[in-house]
């Protein structure tokens, strides 16, 4: 942890960056994001197994950009998000400083996005636990599976915490805020909830890097991440593509190739 603090102090003292986005102690033993602008405040930085929030969600915020060039403390899921944002032309080499952290909490130097790519490709997208849960749901009879999702999504109160927490939901105006025409029903009822979550999942198809922020942010513990994880599996199977592994990767659903397999269309 001291290595991290020393690195942040160095970056701020030399003027390499004007702000560092990292993790700090919150209340009730929870971790919160912190924005360090003073080299004298680096002692508030921490990094341990509780540091799960994807801090890349702040990189495109106007109020953060106004602070000047930023550095971000970046474990694996944040690294993958940075690559995906670069692939979508939201970030470029040199825009930010990446303070990489490995699974053991050791600092990793990344001189450019190519170095990040070389690091993240060593990891699988889905864990064994996730694959087992997806298998369990997929094996359900169609009617049972439909009832499962109806029951889960019926609890949604449309607070949009999932959207706010997702670092790839960066549109300045979301479809749910458009009322001429009204694409998504406003009330939190069965149809409105279904429309919202299907739309959200499809907008993340081929883009989700599986950080799990949507599910962690949900105040009702709805397993929203399973929807995008299902699409991660399908896109990997049918298009042999994964999100968050390259800064120049193509977007699956906006790229047409004459040799694309179409045997999954029924």
FIMARRO-200299 format. One line per 3 residues: number of its first residue (from 1); for each residue x, y, z of N, C-alpha, C. Coordinates in steps of 0.05 Angstrom, whole numbers, plus 32768, in hexadecimal, padded with zeros to 4 digits. Example, Ala and Ser with C-alpha at 12.3 -4.5 7.8 and 13.67 -1.06 7.14 Angstrom:
BEGIN
1	8108/7F8E/809C/80F6/7FA6/809C/8108/7FBE/809C; 8101/7FD3/808E/8111/7FEB/808F/8102/8001/809D $
This chain:
BEGIN
1	8010/7FE8/8000/8000/8000/8000/8011/8019/8000; 8028/8018/800E/8039/802F/800F/8045/8035/7FF3; 804A/8020/7FE4/8054/8024/7FC8/8040/8034/7FB8 $
4	8026/802E/7FBB/8011/803D/7FAD/8011/805A/7FB6; 8012/805F/7FD0/8011/807A/7FDA/8029/808A/7FD0; 8041/807D/7FD0/8059/808B/7FC6/8056/8092/7FA9 $
7	804B/8080/7F99/8047/8085/7F7D/8034/809D/7F78; 801F/809D/7F87/800B/80B3/7F84/8017/80CD/7F8C; 8026/80CD/7FA2/8033/80E6/7FAB/8047/80F0/7F96 $
10	8055/80DE/7F89/8068/80E5/7F74/805A/80F2/7F5C; 8044/80E5/7F54/8035/80EF/7F3C/802A/810B/7F41; 801F/8110/7F59/8014/812A/7F60/8029/813F/7F64 $
13	803F/8137/7F72/8054/814A/7F78/8062/8154/7F5F; 8065/8143/7F4B/8073/814A/7F32/8060/8158/7F1F; 8046/8158/7F25/8032/8164/7F13/802C/8153/7EFB $
16	8033/8139/7EFC/802C/8127/7EE6/800E/8124/7EE4; 8000/8124/7EFA/7FE3/8124/7EFB/7FDA/8139/7F0F; 7FC1/8141/7F0D/7FB6/8154/7F20/7FA3/8147/7F34 $
19	7F9A/812F/7F2E/7F88/8120/7F40/7F8D/8102/7F3D; 7F89/80F4/7F53/7F8C/80D7/7F53/7F72/80CB/7F5E; 7F66/80B9/7F4F/7F4D/80AC/7F57/7F55/8091/7F63 $
22	7F4F/808D/7F7D/7F57/8074/7F8A/7F42/806C/7F9F; 7F4A/805B/7FB1/7F39/8050/7FC5/7F41/805A/7FE1; 7F2D/805F/7FF2/7F32/8068/800D/7F1D/805B/8020 $
25	7F23/805E/8039/7F11/8052/804D/7EF7/8063/804E; 7EE0/8054/804E/7EC6/8061/8051/7EBB/805C/806D; 7EA1/805A/806F/7E94/8054/8089/7E8D/8037/808A $
28	7E89/802D/80A3/7E81/8011/80A8/7E93/7FFD/809A; 7EAD/8003/8099/7EC0/7FF0/808D/7EBF/7FEE/806F; 7EB0/8000/8062/7EAE/7FFF/8045/7EC3/8012/8038 $
31	7EC8/800D/801F/7EDC/801D/8010/7ECD/8030/7FFE; 7ED8/8048/7FFB/7ECC/805C/7FEA/7EE1/8067/7FD7; 7ED8/8073/7FC0/7EEC/8080/7FAF/7EF6/809A/7FBB $
34	7F0F/80A0/7FB7/7F1A/80BA/7FC0/7F28/80C7/7FA8; 7F29/80E2/7FA9/7F35/80F2/7F94/7F4B/8102/7FA1; 7F64/80FA/7F9D/7F7B/8107/7FA9/7F86/811C/7F97 $
37	7F88/8134/7FA0/7F94/814A/7F91/7FAC/8156/7F9F; 7FAF/8150/7FB8/7FC5/815A/7FC8/7FD9/8144/7FCF; 7FF2/8146/7FC9/8006/8131/7FCF/8007/812B/7FED $
40	7FFE/813D/7FFE/7FFE/8139/801B/7FE7/8127/8024; 7FD5/8120/8013/7FBD/8110/801B/7FBF/80F3/8012; 7FD6/80EA/8009/7FD8/80CF/7FFE/7FD4/80B9/8013 $
43	7FD7/80C0/802D/7FD4/80AC/8041/7FB7/80A1/8043; 7FA5/80AF/8037/7F89/80A6/8037/7F84/8090/8023; 7F97/808B/8012/7F94/8075/7FFE/7F97/805A/800A $
46	7F86/8047/8001/7F89/802B/8009/7F85/801A/7FF1; 7F8E/8000/7FF4/7F87/7FEC/7FE0/7F87/7FD1/7FED; 7F70/7FC4/7FEC/7F6E/7FA8/7FF7/7F57/7F9A/7FE9 $
49	7F4F/7F83/7FF2/7F3B/7F73/7FE5/7F20/7F80/7FE5; 7F1B/7F94/7FF5/7F01/7FA2/7FF5/7EFF/7FB5/7FDE; 7F15/7FBB/7FD0/7F15/7FD0/7FBB/7F0B/7FC4/7FA1 $
52	7EF1/7FC3/7F9F/7EE4/7FB7/7F87/7ED7/7FCB/7F74; 7ED2/7FE3/7F7E/7EC4/7FF6/7F6C/7ED5/7FFD/7F54; 7EC8/7FFD/7F3D/7ED6/8004/7F24/7ED9/8022/7F21 $
55	7EF0/802C/7F27/7EF5/8048/7F28/7EF6/8055/7F0D; 7EF6/8045/7EF8/7EF5/8050/7EDC/7EDB/805F/7ED7; 7EC7/805B/7EE8/7EAD/8069/7EE4/7EB1/8087/7EE7 $
58	7EC6/8090/7EF4/7ECA/80AD/7EF8/7EDA/80BA/7EE2; 7EE7/80AB/7ED1/7EFB/80B6/7EBF/7EEE/80C9/7EAA; 7ED5/80C5/7EA3/7EC8/80D5/7E8E/7EB6/80EB/7E9A $
61	7EB5/80EC/7EB5/7EA3/8100/7EC1/7EAF/811C/7EBD; 7E9E/812F/7EB4/7EA8/814A/7EAF/7EB4/8157/7EC8; 7EA8/8152/7EDF/7EB3/815E/7EF8/7ECE/8153/7F00 $
64	7ED4/813A/7EF7/7EEE/812F/7EFC/7F02/8139/7EE8; 7EFA/813B/7ECF/7F0C/8146/7EBB/7F15/8162/7EC1; 7F03/8172/7ECE/7F09/818D/7ED5/7F20/818F/7EE9 $
67	7F25/8179/7EF7/7F3B/8179/7F0B/7F57/8178/7EFE; 7F57/8171/7EE4/7F71/816E/7ED6/7F76/8151/7ECF; 7F8E/814C/7EC6/7F95/8130/7EBE/7F94/811E/7ED7 $
70	7F88/8106/7ED2/7F84/80F4/7EE9/7F95/80DB/7EE7; 7F9A/80D0/7EFE/7FA5/80B5/7F00/7F90/80A5/7F0E; 7F8E/808B/7F08/7F7A/807A/7F15/7F87/8060/7F1F $
73	7F80/8059/7F37/7F88/803F/7F43/7F78/8029/7F35; 7F86/8017/7F28/7F78/8005/7F15/7F7E/7FE8/7F19; 7F6D/7FD9/7F28/7F6F/7FBC/7F27/7F64/7FB2/7F0D $
76	7F63/7F97/7F0A/7F5D/7F8B/7EF0/7F44/7F96/7EE2; 7F2E/7F97/7EF1/7F15/7F9F/7EE4/7F16/7FBC/7EDA; 7F24/7FCD/7EE8/7F28/7FE9/7EE0/7F3A/7FEA/7EC7 $
79	7F4E/7FDA/7EC7/7F60/7FD9/7EB0/7F51/7FD1/7E96; 7F3F/7FBD/7E99/7F30/7FB4/7E82/7F1C/7FCA/7E79; 7F11/7FD8/7E8C/7EFF/7FEE/7E85/7F0E/8004/7E76 $
82	7F26/800B/7E7E/7F36/801F/7E71/7F3B/8017/7E54; 7F41/7FFE/7E4F/7F45/7FF5/7E34/7F2C/7FF7/7E23; 7F15/7FF0/7E30/7EFC/7FF1/7E21/7EF4/800E/7E1B $
85	7EF9/8020/7E2D/7EF4/803C/7E28/7F06/8047/7E12; 7F1E/803D/7E11/7F31/8045/7DFB/7F26/803A/7DE1; 7F1C/8022/7DE1/7F12/8016/7DC8/7EF9/8025/7DBE $
88	7EEB/8032/7DD0/7ED4/8042/7DC9/7EDA/8060/7DC6; 7EF4/8066/7DC3/7EFE/8081/7DBE/7EF7/8095/7DD4; 7EF5/808B/7DED/7EF0/809C/7E04/7F09/80A4/7E12 $
91	7F1E/8093/7E0F/7F38/8099/7E1B/7F4E/8092/7E06; 7F65/809E/7E0A/7F7B/8098/7DF8/7F95/8097/7E09; 7FAA/808B/7DFD/7FC3/808A/7E0B/7FCC/80A6/7E14 $
94	7FD3/80A9/7E2D/7FDC/80C2/7E38/7FC7/80D3/7E45; 7FAE/80CB/7E41/7F98/80DB/7E4E/7F98/80D9/7E6C; 7F9F/80C1/7E76/7FA0/80BC/7E93/7FB9/80AD/7E9A $
97	7FBF/80AC/7EB3/7FD5/809B/7EBD/7FC8/8083/7ECC; 7FD1/806B/7EC4/7FC5/8053/7ECF/7FD7/8048/7EE5; 7FCD/8046/7EFD/7FDC/803A/7F13/7FD1/801E/7F17 $
100	7FDD/800B/7F09/7FD3/7FF0/7F0A/7FD9/7FE2/7F25; 7FC6/7FD1/7F2C/7FC8/7FC1/7F45/7FC2/7FA4/7F3E; 7FD4/7F92/7F46/7FCF/7F76/7F41/7FBF/7F6A/7F58 $
103	7FB9/7F50/7F56/7FA8/7F43/7F69/7FB3/7F43/7F86; 7FCD/7F46/7F88/7FDB/7F46/7FA2/7FDF/7F62/7FAC; 7FD4/7F76/7F9E/7FD7/7F91/7FA8/7FF1/7F9F/7FA1 $
106	8000/7F93/7F8E/8019/7F9F/7F86/8015/7FB2/7F6E; 8024/7FC8/7F6F/8021/7FDC/7F5A/802F/7FD2/7F40; 8022/7FD8/7F29/802D/7FD1/7F0F/802F/7FEA/7EFE $
109	8046/7FEE/7EF2/804A/8005/7EE0/8040/7FFE/7EC4; 802E/800F/7EB9/8024/800C/7E9E/802B/8025/7E8E; 8040/8023/7E7D/8048/803B/7E6E/8033/8043/7E59 $
112	8024/8030/7E4F/8010/8036/7E3A/7FFA/8021/7E3A; 7FE6/8025/7E29/7FD0/8012/7E27/7FD8/7FF7/7E1D; 7FED/7FF6/7E0D/7FF7/7FDC/7E02/8000/7FCA/7E1A $
115	800C/7FD6/7E2D/8015/7FC7/7E45/7FFE/7FBD/7E55; 7FE9/7FCD/7E56/7FD0/7FC4/7E64/7FC4/7FAC/7E56; 7FC3/7FAD/7E3B/7FB9/7F97/7E2B/7FC8/7F7D/7E31 $
118	7FE2/7F7F/7E32/7FF2/7F67/7E37/7FED/7F5B/7E52; 7FE5/7F6C/7E65/7FDF/7F62/7E80/7FC4/7F55/7E82; 7FAF/7F62/7E77/7F94/7F58/7E7C/7F8D/7F3F/7E6D $
121	7F9B/7F39/7E57/7F94/7F22/7E47/7F9B/7F08/7E55; 7FA7/7F09/7E6C/7FAD/7EF1/7E7B/7F95/7EE7/7E8B; 7F7F/7EF6/7E8C/7F69/7EF0/7E9D/7F50/7EE9/7E8D $
124	7F40/7ED6/7E97/7F27/7ECF/7E8B/7F11/7EE3/7E92; 7EFC/7EE4/7E81/7EE7/7EF7/7E86/7ED4/7EEE/7E9C; 7ECE/7ED4/7E9C/7EBA/7ECA/7EAF/7EC7/7EB6/7EC2 $
127	7EC0/7EB9/7EDC/7ECA/7EA6/7EF0/7EBC/7E8C/7EEE; 7EC7/7E77/7EFB/7EBA/7E5D/7EFC/7E9E/7E5F/7F09; 7E9C/7E70/7F1E/7E83/7E73/7F2C/7E6E/7E7F/7F1A $
130	7E76/7E93/7F0B/7E63/7EA0/7EF8/7E5A/7E8D/7EE3; 7E6C/7E7E/7ED8/7E65/7E6B/7EC3/7E52/7E56/7ECD; 7E56/7E4D/7EE6/7E44/7E3A/7EF2/7E28/7E45/7EF6 $
133	7E26/7E5F/7EFE/7E0C/7E6B/7F02/7DFE/7E6F/7EE8; 7E0D/7E77/7ED3/7E00/7E7A/7EB9/7DF7/7E5F/7EAE; 7E06/7E4B/7EB3/7DFE/7E30/7EAA/7DE4/7E27/7EB8 $
136	7DE2/7E2E/7ED2/7DCB/7E26/7EE2/7DB2/7E34/7ED7; 7DB4/7E4D/7ED0/7D9D/7E5C/7EC6/7D96/7E53/7EA9; 7DAA/7E4E/7E99/7DA5/7E45/7E7E/7D98/7E2A/7E7C $
139	7D9D/7E1A/7E90/7D91/7DFF/7E90/7D74/7DFF/7E9A; 7D6B/7E15/7EA4/7D4F/7E17/7EAC/7D3C/7E15/7E93; 7D25/7E08/7E95/7D11/7E09/7E80/7D0B/7E26/7E7A $
142	7D03/7E2C/7E61/7CFF/7E47/7E59/7CEB/7E56/7E6B; 7CD5/7E49/7E72/7CC1/7E57/7E83/7CCD/7E5C/7E9F; 7CDC/7E4A/7EA9/7CE8/7E4E/7EC4/7CFD/7E65/7EC3 $
145	7D0C/7E66/7EAD/7D20/7E7B/7EAA/7D12/7E96/7EA8; 7CFC/7E97/7E99/7CED/7EB0/7E97/7CE2/7EB9/7EB2; 7CD8/7EA7/7EC1/7CCE/7EAD/7EDC/7CE4/7EB7/7EEE $
148	7CFB/7EAA/7EEB/7D12/7EB2/7EFC/7D19/7ED0/7EF7; 7D1A/7ED8/7EDE/7D22/7EF4/7ED8/7D0B/7F07/7EDE; 7CF2/7EFE/7EDA/7CDC/7F0F/7EE1/7CDC/7F15/7EFF $
151	7CE1/7F01/7F0F/7CE2/7F04/7F2C/7CF9/7F16/7F34; 7D10/7F12/7F28/7D27/7F23/7F30/7D23/7F40/7F28; 7D1B/7F44/7F0F/7D18/7F60/7F05/7D00/7F6E/7F10 $
154	7CED/7F5F/7F19/7CD5/7F6D/7F25/7CDC/7F7D/7F3E; 7CF3/7F77/7F4A/7CFB/7F85/7F62/7D08/7F9F/7F5C; 7D0F/7FA4/7F43/7D1D/7FBC/7F3B/7D0C/7FD5/7F41 $
157	7D18/7FE9/7F4C/7D0A/8002/7F52/7D13/8019/7F3F; 7D22/8011/7F2B/7D2C/8024/7F17/7D3A/803C/7F23; 7D4C/8036/7F35/7D5D/804B/7F41/7D74/8053/7F2F $
160	7D7A/8040/7F1D/7D90/8044/7F09/7DAC/8045/7F16; 7DAE/8038/7F2E/7DC8/8036/7F3A/7DDB/8026/7F29; 7DD0/8012/7F1B/7DE0/8001/7F0A/7DED/8012/7EF3 $
163	7DDD/8024/7EE8/7DE6/8035/7ED3/7DFC/8048/7EDE; 7DF7/8054/7EF5/7E0A/8067/7F01/7E25/805A/7F07; 7E24/8040/7F0F/7E3D/8033/7F17/7E4C/8028/7F00 $
166	7E3F/8024/7EE9/7E4C/8018/7ED2/7E5F/802C/7EC4; 7E78/8025/7EC1/7E8B/8038/7EB4/7E87/803A/7E96; 7E77/8028/7E8B/7E72/8028/7E6E/7E57/8034/7E67 $
169	7E48/803D/7E7B/7E2F/804C/7E77/7E36/806A/7E79; 7E43/8074/7E64/7E4D/8090/7E65/7E3D/80A2/7E53; 7E27/809A/7E47/7E17/80AC/7E36/7E0E/80C4/7E47 $
172	7E0F/80DB/7E3A/7E06/80F3/7E48/7DE8/80F4/7E4B; 7DD9/80E5/7E3B/7DBC/80E3/7E3E/7DB4/80C6/7E38; 7DA9/80B9/7E4C/7DA2/809D/7E4A/7D87/809A/7E3B $
175	7D83/8083/7E2F/7D6A/807D/7E21/7D52/8080/7E34; 7D55/8079/7E4E/7D3E/807B/7E60/7D36/8098/7E66; 7D48/80AB/7E5F/7D41/80C7/7E63/7D35/80D5/7E4A $
178	7D31/80C5/7E35/7D26/80D0/7E1D/7D08/80CA/7E1D; 7CF8/80DF/7E1B/7CDA/80DB/7E1C/7CCC/80E3/7E02; 7CDC/80EA/7DEE/7CD0/80F1/7DD4/7CE1/80E4/7DBE $
181	7CDC/80CB/7DB7/7CC7/80B9/7DC2/7CD0/80AC/7DDC; 7CBD/809F/7DE9/7CC2/8091/7E02/7CCA/8075/7DFB; 7CE4/806F/7DFE/7CEE/8054/7DF7/7CE9/8040/7E0D $
184	7CEE/8048/7E26/7CED/8037/7E3D/7CD7/8041/7E50; 7CC6/8030/7E58/7CB1/8038/7E6B/7CBD/8042/7E85; 7CB2/8059/7E8F/7CBD/8065/7EA7/7CB7/8056/7EC1 $
187	7C9F/804D/7EC5/7C98/8040/7EDF/7CA9/8027/7EE4; 7CAC/8021/7EFD/7CB9/8008/7F05/7CA5/7FF2/7F07; 7C9D/7FE8/7EEF/7C8B/7FD1/7EEE/7C98/7FBB/7EDD $
190	7C8A/7FA5/7EDA/7C97/7F8E/7ECD/7CA2/7F94/7EB1; 7C91/7FA2/7EA1/7C9A/7FA8/7E86/7CB0/7FBD/7E86; 7CAD/7FD2/7E95/7CC1/7FE7/7E96/7CDC/7FDC/7EA0 $
193	7CDB/7FCC/7EB4/7CF4/7FC0/7EBE/7D02/7FAE/7EAA; 7CF1/7F9E/7E9D/7CFC/7F8B/7E89/7D09/7F9B/7E72; 7CFB/7FAF/7E68/7D05/7FC0/7E52/7D20/7FCD/7E5A $
196	7D21/7FD8/7E72/7D39/7FE6/7E7B/7D51/7FD3/7E7C; 7D4E/7FBC/7E88/7D64/7FAA/7E8D/7D6D/7F9C/7E73; 7D5A/7F96/7E61/7D62/7F8B/7E47/7D71/7F9F/7E37 $
199	7D67/7FB8/7E37/7D75/7FCD/7E29/7D91/7FD1/7E34; 7D93/7FD3/7E4E/7DAD/7FD7/7E5B/7DC1/7FC0/7E54; 7DB7/7FA7/7E55/7DC9/7F91/7E4F/7DD2/7F92/7E31 $
202	7DBF/7F98/7E1F/7DC7/7F99/7E03/7DDA/7FB0/7DFD; 7DD7/7FC6/7E0B/7DE9/7FDD/7E07/7E05/7FD6/7E11; 7E07/7FC2/7E22/7E21/7FBA/7E2D/7E2C/7FA0/7E1F $
205	7E1C/7F96/7E0D/7E24/7F7D/7DFF/7E3E/7F82/7DEF; 7E52/7F72/7DF4/7E6C/7F75/7DE7/7E7D/7F8B/7DF4; 7E73/7F98/7E09/7E81/7FAE/7E15/7E86/7FA9/7E33 $
208	7E75/7F9A/7E40/7E77/7F95/7E5D/7E91/7F86/7E63; 7EA0/7F90/7E77/7EB9/7F83/7E7E/7EB7/7F72/7E97; 7E9E/7F6F/7EA1/7E97/7F5D/7EB7/7EA4/7F66/7ED2 $
211	7EA1/7F80/7ED8/7EAB/7F8A/7EF2/7E97/7F85/7F08; 7E7D/7F81/7F01/7E69/7F7B/7F15/7E5E/7F93/7F23; 7E65/7FAB/7F1B/7E5C/7FC3/7F29/7E3E/7FC6/7F29 $
214	7E31/7FBE/7F13/7E13/7FC0/7F12/7E06/7FB1/7F28; 7E0E/7F98/7F2C/7E02/7F88/7F41/7E09/7F91/7F5D; 7E22/7F9B/7F61/7E2A/7FA4/7F7B/7E1C/7FBE/7F82 $
217	7E15/7FCE/7F6E/7E08/7FE8/7F74/7DEA/7FE4/7F78; 7DDF/7FCE/7F6F/7DC2/7FCB/7F72/7DB9/7FC9/7F8F; 7DA8/7FDA/7F99/7DA0/7FD9/7FB5/7D8E/7FC1/7FBB $
220	7D84/7FB3/7FA7/7D73/7F9C/7FAB/7D80/7F82/7FA5; 7D9A/7F83/7F9F/7DAB/7F6B/7F9A/7DA0/7F5A/7F83; 7D96/7F68/7F6E/7D8E/7F59/7F56/7DA7/7F52/7F46 $
223	7DAA/7F39/7F3E/7DC3/7F30/7F30/7DC4/7F3A/7F13; 7DC6/7F54/7F10/7DC5/7F61/7EF6/7DDD/7F58/7EE5; 7DF4/7F53/7EF2/7E0C/7F4C/7EE3/7E08/7F32/7ED3 $
226	7DF5/7F21/7EDB/7DF2/7F08/7ECD/7DE8/7F0D/7EB0; 7DD9/7F23/7EAC/7DCF/7F29/7E91/7DE7/7F30/7E7F; 7DF9/7F41/7E88/7E0F/7F48/7E77/7E24/7F32/7E75 $
229	7E26/7F22/7E8B/7E38/7F0B/7E8A/7E2F/7EF6/7E76; 7E15/7EF3/7E73/7E0A/7EE1/7E5F/7E12/7EEB/7E43; 7E11/7F05/7E3F/7E18/7F10/7E25/7E36/7F0E/7E20 $
232	7E46/7F11/7E35/7E63/7F0C/7E32/7E68/7EF0/7E28; 7E5A/7EDD/7E33/7E5E/7EC1/7E2A/7E55/7EBD/7E0D; 7E3E/7EC8/7E06/7E34/7EC4/7DEB/7E46/7ED2/7DD6 $
235	7E4F/7EEA/7DDC/7E60/7EF8/7DC9/7E7B/7EEA/7DC6; 7E85/7EE0/7DDC/7E9E/7ED1/7DDA/7E9B/7EB8/7DC9; 7E84/7EAA/7DCD/7E7E/7E91/7DBE/7E7A/7E96/7DA1 $
238	7E69/7EAA/7D9A/7E61/7EAD/7D7E/7E72/7EC0/7D6E; 7E80/7ED3/7D7C/7E90/7EE7/7D6D/7EAD/7EE6/7D75; 7EB4/7ED6/7D89/7ED0/7ED3/7D92/7EDC/7EEE/7D99 $
241	7ECC/7EFE/7DA7/7ED5/7F19/7DAF/7ED0/7F1C/7DCD; 7EE1/7F2C/7DDA/7EDF/7F32/7DF6/7EE3/7F50/7DFA; 7ED5/7F5C/7E0C/7ED9/7F78/7E12/7EF0/7F7C/7E26 $
244	7EFC/7F93/7E24/7F10/7F9B/7E38/7F2B/7F8D/7E35; 7F32/7F84/7E1D/7F4C/7F78/7E19/7F5D/7F87/7E05; 7F51/7F9B/7DF8/7F61/7FAA/7DE5/7F57/7FC7/7DE2 $
247	7F69/7FD9/7DDE/7F62/7FF6/7DDB/7F58/7FFD/7DBF; 7F5A/7FEA/7DAD/7F51/7FEF/7D91/7F3E/7FD9/7D88; 7F31/7FCC/7D9B/7F1F/7FB6/7D94/7F05/7FC0/7D88 $
250	7EFA/7FB0/7D76/7EE1/7FB8/7D69/7EC9/7FB1/7D7B; 7EB4/7FC1/7D78/7E9B/7FBB/7D87/7E8B/7FA6/7D79; 7E85/7F91/7D87/7E78/7F7A/7D7B/7E5E/7F81/7D6D $
253	7E4D/7F90/7D7A/7E32/7F95/7D6F/7E31/7FAC/7D5B; 7E47/7FB9/7D57/7E47/7FCF/7D43/7E5B/7FCA/7D2C; 7E65/7FB1/7D2B/7E78/7FA9/7D16/7E6D/7F92/7D06 $
256	7E6B/7F96/7CEC/7E61/7F81/7CDB/7E78/7F74/7CCC; 7E78/7F59/7CCC/7E8B/7F4A/7CBC/7E7D/7F36/7CAB; 7E83/7F34/7C92/7E75/7F21/7C80/7E77/7F04/7C89 $
259	7E8D/7EFE/7C98/7E91/7EE2/7CA0/7E86/7EDD/7CBD; 7E77/7EF0/7CC8/7E6B/7EEB/7CE2/7E59/7ED2/7CE1; 7E5B/7EC1/7CF6/7E49/7EAA/7CF8/7E2D/7EB3/7CFE $
262	7E1A/7EA7/7CF1/7DFE/7EAE/7CF5/7DED/7E96/7CFD; 7DFA/7E81/7D05/7DEC/7E68/7D0B/7DDD/7E6A/7D26; 7DE2/7E80/7D35/7DD3/7E83/7D4E/7DB9/7E92/7D4A $
265	7DB4/7E9C/7D32/7D9B/7EAA/7D2C/7D85/7E95/7D26; 7D71/7E94/7D36/7D5B/7E81/7D31/7D41/7E90/7D29 $
